[in-house]
Amino acid sequence: MNTTCGRFLLCLLPTALCLLIFGCAPVKQPSATTKPAEPQLANDMQGWMRGLNDQIAALAQTSHQLPGPSDAEHRKLMSDAFGSLSQILPLLHGKAQTGQFMLQMQTLNTAQSQLAGGSSEMSIEPTIDLAIRATASALTDIQQGNPNLTDRAEISTDQTELQQWIGQLDLKSGPLHRQVEANAIDSITRTAQAMSSALAEKMNGPTTAASGQ
């Protein structure tokens, strides 16, 4: 009897050990599933588009007031325009900024700073004209570097008109020169608006982009 019980206990011993080691171990909770990145990416893109459109709206508002009725008022309005463009161009260009683009931005930022705080005795025409040319070059590089913008006829049309106004900068002076600068800023504004619309269309689809205009 004792022998039989001993053998029975020996048979149960491995099972008991297995239960002790594995059955009593804490049950691992399933790891939380990583949330998909798409919603966050969509929010980031919407925030980027909202910021871009806000800056373009500010630029358009300034453009509608140009040319300024006096050198001082024109200086202030052009400084405001370049301030908006210093935000717009990097948003259109993207994070992978080239050395050439950084030089264009430096020219723009320097002009904005000089117009905002420079001496009233300083001639503003060369400063403004240089910044307009740098902006036009940056917009051309942005269009050529982005396949979503390359074949957009409306952007090319605005760019062509902008170059025509730039060609007039060296031919006019005084109030007529201020008018040419105002026309150039208007073309720049419409180029930025067309680029924004094209990128929104790519992001949201033609129907959504069109309905948002």
Secondary structure, 3 states (H helix, E strand, C coil): CHHHHHHHHHHHHHHHHHHHHHHCCCCCCCCCCCCCCHHHHHHHHHHHHHHHHHHHHHHHHHHHHCCCCCHHHHHHHHHHHHHHHHHHHHHHHCCCCCHHHHHHHHHHHHHHHHHHHCCCCCCCHHHHHHHHHHHHHHHHHHHHHCCCCCCCHHHHHHHHHHHHHHHHCCCCCHHHHHHHHHHHHHHHHHHHHHHHHHHHHHHHCHHHHHHCC
